[in-house]
Amino acid sequence: MAIKINDTMMKWITWLVMSVFAGAWLAYTMTGEETDKSIFMPGPLSPGHHQLEQACDACHTDAFGGGEVIQQSCVDCHGEDRVKPFDSHPAKKFKDPRNADLLSNINALQCVSCHTEHKPEITAKDGVTQPEDFCFYCHEDVAEERPSHEAMGFATCKDSGCHNYHNNRSLYTNYLIKHLHEPPTLSEVVLPEKEFISVIYEIAEYPHDSYPVQQLTAEDIDATDRLEVDPTIEKDWLETAHARSGVNCSGCHLKEVDGEERWHEHPGQEACSTCHNVEVDRFMKGKHGMKLKQGLPAMTPAEAQLPMHEDAGHEQLTCNSCHGAHRYDIQTAAVESCLQCHNDEHSNAYKQTAHYALWLKEVNGSAEPGTGVSCASCHMPRVNYDVSEWMSRTIVDHNQSANFSPNSKMIRSTCQHCHGLEFALDSLTDETLIKNNFATAPLGHIETMDLADREKKRRDEEAAEDDDASMFGF
């Protein structure tokens, strides 16, 4: 007997078939390596991670993993910057049984307790999703041990000039006392010297056999059998540190693939990492290179959330975007490469500042190297960095995100090369100065150093009383 399909049955069959196809498509999308998983996002990513919306597996490394998977992803990317002496609130502080009760107020062992993604309605500066007075959870009685903090609102704790939750190295009491009464501008204003050539023989990872350090000339060019070398390219290369250090055309353009050397017309950051692996690694951790690290197409200025020049919108950000393909002019990279993309108020004000005037003097040779202040001087500073287990050296930190925000991160790595601590703190808390790129001296004053001064006097008085008591045998 034939089964008669009525309208209701047809609707159920249609619903069943569509559900099966939808389930299969969702399963394929979730588990496929090349599929767009952004449809599963419950909300937009924070400003620090918005470039990764096409790489869900950057954080969700296991599609069915729980909170421990997300936590490990946070550690994999940010763990290097979250260890002592840099982290003021390391995990081990809360694993200490004496502090176990604090975890009942806020789970400080999980990054997502304070940095929850996909919650734009509660996401504040630096991706923080806790209320701005969250310090109250653990420091409710702070005024008992620090009378100077009496009546201070907890919403002010994380302001620049006070406390930075993760990196408090510039703001703890002893450091403030050490730098009391410094002049606005220090007597010596020179940036640390970069170290690469001076220690190149100590860098075990450097390919010494392939690139012996020696001056190369036009007669040494080893690419003539592959292409006709453009005179402009030849001139640019001869004026670079590459030519002075023995790095020939093949050093960048020849790449070994499956045991065979192949010529690449447009080498990428992989070629740079042959010698500059530390710089490339740091670049890939910042906003400029984080997409490349995840195997995505390079970031373009059009994707940025800051104002950018429209004509630079589709330029891909790679090592050559700032350094050029053959010239590798570090002076151009330090200023003009930045300003060719950035079109915000802070960037556009730079050329009207005393910092830029100092930079011009260094560039034209009327001032000593290291006395000028470029964009890179502040946002990609020269820092002492552990490049291996047995060696540290001064590098240019290409992870500009590490020194970008909050402003208190810049104090030790940047401002204090030239300025006293009090001047730096007053400047960094002045929103007007940040917008005009510190074109003038700070107009306001914050209490941070005043509190430190009073604390020093209190300690001195206590020490004097102890000395007097010991004189009489008490």
N, C-alpha and C positions, 0 to 999 in steps of 0.2 A: 504494500500500500504506500503510495507516494506521500511524503510529508509536506504539508502545505505550510509555507513560510509566510507568516503574516508580518505586518509592519513592526510589531513589537519585537519579534524574533530577529528581524533584520537589523534593528537598532542594536540589539544585544550582540549579534555576530560582528557587526561593524565596530562596536566598542571594543570587543575582545581582540579583533585583529589589530586595531589601532594601538591598543594597549601593549600587545606583544611587540609590535614594531617600535613603539616608543621606548619600551623597556630595553629592547635590544640596542637601539640607537644610543640611549643614555649609558648603558653598560659599556658600549664600544667607546663612546666619548670619554668616559671616566677612566678607562684602563688603557686606551691607546696612547702611544708615545708621541704621535704627531698631531693629535686632535686638540681643538680649542676648548679648554675646560672652563673658560671664564664665565660660561653660562651658569655655572654652579655657585658663583660668588654671591653671598647674601648681601653684599654692599660694597661700595668702592674701597680700595686700599688706601692706606694713609699716604701722605705726601712723600714719605721716605721710601715707600715701596711701590708707588703707583706704576712704575715702569714694568713691574713683573706681573701684570694682570694676565699676560699670555703664558706665564710660566708658573702655574699653580703648584707644580711639583717642586719648585724651589723651596717651598716651605712644607707642603704636604707630600713628603717623599714616599709615603705609603698611603695609597688612596683610602685605606680602611684603618689607618693608624689613629691612635688617640692623642691625648695631650703630651705624652712623652715624645712623640714624633715631632710635634711642633716645637717643643722645648729644645730638642737636639738640633733642629734647624736653626733656631736662634743662636745657639752656642756655636754652631759651625761657621756662621757668618760674623758674629759679634763677640765670640768668646775671647779672642785675642785681646780685645780692648776692655774686657771685663775681669781682669785679674789684677791682683795687687802688684805694684803700689797704686795702680790707677783707679781701681774700683773701691769706692768708699763704703759700699754695702755688698761685699762679696757673699756668695752663698754660704760659705763656711761660718760667717757671723751668725746666721740664723740656724745652722745645724748644731751650734753650740747649745748643749742642754740648758745653760743658764738663760738663753734667749728664746727657748722653745715656746714660751707663752705668747711671744709677739706674733707668731704665725697664726694664732687664732684671730687676730685682728686683720691681717693682710698677708697673703701667702707670698712672701718675698722670694721664695725659691723658684717661682714660675714667672718667666718674662711676661707672659700674657696677662698676669695680674694687673700690670700697669700699662701694657702696650697691646691692647686687643685690636686686631685688624677688623675691617669691614664695619666699623662703627663710627661713621663720620659725624653723627650727631653728638658724640661725646669725646671726639678726638681733638686734643688741644695741641699746642706747640710741641715739637719733638715727638709726636706720636703718643703722648701720654693720655691715657683714658681713665685715669683716676681723678677725683675731685682735686682742685688745686691746693686744698688744705690737708692732703692725705698724710703729711708728716705727723699730724695729730695722733694718728694711730699708735705710734711708738714713742713720741716725745711729748706727751701731754704734760709731764712734770718738768720740762726743760728749765723753767724759771727757778726751780728750787736749787739747781746746781749752777745756773748762770743767771744771776739776778738782773744782768743787763738785758735779758730777753723778756722781762716782765711786761705784760700787756701787748707784746708783739703778736700780730695775727699770723696764724700758720699759713695763710695764703701767700705770705711774702717770702717764705723760706727758700723757694727755688729760684727767686729772682736773681739775675746776674748781680754779683756783689755780695751775695749771701752764700747759700749752699747749693751745690750741684750734686744730685743724688748719687751719681755714679763716679764722678771724678772731682774730688774736692781738694786736689793737691794745691790749688792756688788760694784756697779760702779757709784752711783750717787755722786755728788760733796761733800756733807757734810760727807758722809761715808768715802770717800777717805781722806779728811782732818783729820778726826778723827784718822785715822790709818797711818798718815805720820811718817816717820823715825823709823818704827819698825825694829828690827833686823831680819835677815833671819830666825833664829830659836828662838822661844819665850822661856822665862825662864821656863814656865810650859807647858809640852807637854803630856797631858793626855786626852784621849777621854772621852766624857761624860759617866757616868755610866748608864747601862741599868736599867729600872725600870719595874719590873713585880712582882716578889715575894715581894719586899718591899712595894708595894701598892696593893697587891692582894685582901686585904679585902675591898678596896675602889672600886674595879671593879664590878659594879652591874651585868654586863653580865656574869661574871664568874660563872660556876655551882657549887657554894659552897656546896650545899646539896649533890651532887654526889661525889665531890672530896674534902673532908675536908683536909686542909693542915697538913699532918703528915708523918713521915718517915714510909715507908713500907719495910717489909723484905720478904725473900723467902717464909716464911710460910703464907704470906698474899696473894700470887698469887691466883687470882680467876678464872684462865682458866684451871685448872687441869681436870675438868670434860669434857672439850671439846677437849683437845689435850694434848699430852705429851710434856711438856715444855723442849725445847732444853737447855742444860746447858750453851751454849754460849749465847743464847738469855737471859736466866735468869741473867747471869753475866752482860751482857751489860745493861739490864734494871735496875739492882740494882745500877749501877754507875751513873744513869742519874738523872736529876732534877725531872723527872716524879716520880720516886720511892721516892725521898725525899719529894715530894709535895702531895702524896696521889693519884696519877693517876695510876690505876691498868690496867691490860690487857683489861678488859671489857670497860674501858674508851675510847679506840680507836676501838676495834673490835666489840663491840655491837652497833647496829644501829636500831633505831625504824622505821619500815616500816608498814604503814597502822595500826598503833596502836599495832604492835607486834614487840618485840625485836628479831633481827636476827643477827647471828654471821657472820662477814665478815673477810675472811682470809687476804685480802689485802685492808685495809681501805685507802681512798683517802683524798684529802684536806678537805672534809666535816668533817671528824673526827678531823682534826687539828683545824678547825675553831670553834669547840665547846669552846675552851679556847683561841685560838689565832686568833680571827676573824679579828682583825686589820691587823695583819701580812699577813694573807691569802688574805684579800681584796687588800692590796697593791701589793702582789705577782701577783694577777690576772690582775692588771693594767699594769704590765711591760711586756717586750718581752718574759720572761720565761713562764708567765702564761696566756697571753692574749687569746690563743686558748681555754684554758679550760673555760675561762669566757664566751666564745661564744658557749659552748657546743661541741666544736670540740675535736678530739684526742689531747693529750698533744704534745707540740712542741718537736722535736728532734733536736740535734745539726746539723744533715745533712741539715736541713731547714735554718740554719743561713746563713747570707751573709758575716760573718767573717770566717776566716780559723779555722777549728775545727779538732781535732784528729779523724782520720778515724775510729778507733776502738770504738769510743763513738758515732758514727753517728746516731745509731738507739735507743739510750737510751731516754726514755720519761722523760721529765722534770716535776717533781712533787715535793712536799715538801720532800719526802723521797730520791729523787735523790741526794740532797746535805746533808741532815741530817741523812741519814741511816734509816733503818726500826725500830731499837730498841735502838740503842746507842745514837742517836741524839747528836753527838759530834760536838759542835759549833766551835771548833778549826779546825777540818777537813773541816767543811762547809765553813769556812772563807778563806781557801787557796786551799787545795788539791782538793776539789770538783770543784772549778773553773778551775784549771789547768788540770783536767782530761778530760775536753772538749775543752777549749780554746787553740788554737794553733797559735795565731797571734804573731807578733813581740813584741808588748807591753807586752802581758802576759808572753811570754817565757823569757823576760828580767828581770822579777820581782825578781827571786832568785839571781840575781847579784847586787842587790841594797842595800843601807843602810836601807831602809824600811824593807826588809826581815830580815836583821841582827837584827833589833830591835824586829821583830816579834819572832824570835827564842829565844831571851833572855826572852821575856814574857812567851813563851810556856815552857821553861825549868825552870822557876821560879827565874831566876837571875835578873829580872826586874819587876817593879810593873805592875799590871793589867791596861790595857788602854794605855800603852806606846809603844806597838808594832803596826806595820802598816801592816795589811793584805789586801788582795784584797777587802774584805768586808768593811774594814775601810773606803775606798775611794768610792767604787761603791754601797755599801749598808750601808750608814752612820747611826750613831745614831742621831736621830733628835727629837726635841720636837714636839709632834703631838697631836692634839685635837682628842682624842679617843671617846669623847662623848660631849654632850652639856655642861656638868658640869665638865669635867676632861680632863687634858692633861698630858702626861707622855713621857719619853724618850723611843723611840722604835728603833729597827733596821728596817730601811725602806727597805722592800723587793721589792719595785718597783725600780729596778736598772735603769730603763729607765729615772726616774725622776732626776737622778744625773749623767747621762752618757754623754750627749752632748746637747748643747755646753759646752765647758770646764768651762765657767764662772759660770755655775751652781754649781760647786764644791767648790767655794771659801769659802763661809760661812759655808757650811755643813761639809766640809772636811779639806781643806788646812789650814784655820785659827785656827784650834785647835793646830797646831804646828808651823806655819810659819807666818812671817809678810806679810802684804798685798802686798807690792811691790815685794817681793821675789816670792809670789804666782803668781802674774800677769806675771812677767817675765818668769816664768817657763811654765805657761799654754799657752803662745804664741809661745813657742819654739817647733816646730814640731819634731826636733831631740830628745828633751827630752821626748816628748810623746811616741815616738817609743821605746826609751831605758828605759822607765818606770822611768824617773826622777833619773837615776843612777848618775848624776852629777849635779852640780850647773848650773843655766842658764848662757849662754855665752853672750846673748844679753840683751838689755834693751829697754823697751818701755816708751813712754813719759807720760803715764797716770798719774803717781804720780807727775811728774815734773809739769804738768799742774795744778794739785791740789795744789801743793806747791805755785805756782805763784798766784793762785786765793786766797789762804789764805793770802798771803802778801798784795795783793790788798785790801782785806777786812779789814785787820789790819790797813792799811794806811788810808782808808776811815774812819774807826772808830776813829783813832787818830785825824784826821782833824775835825771831828764832836765834839770831846771832847774839842779841842782848841777853836772852834767857840763858844761853850757854855760858856766858861770861860769869854768871853767878851760880853755876852748877845746877840749874833747874832742868 
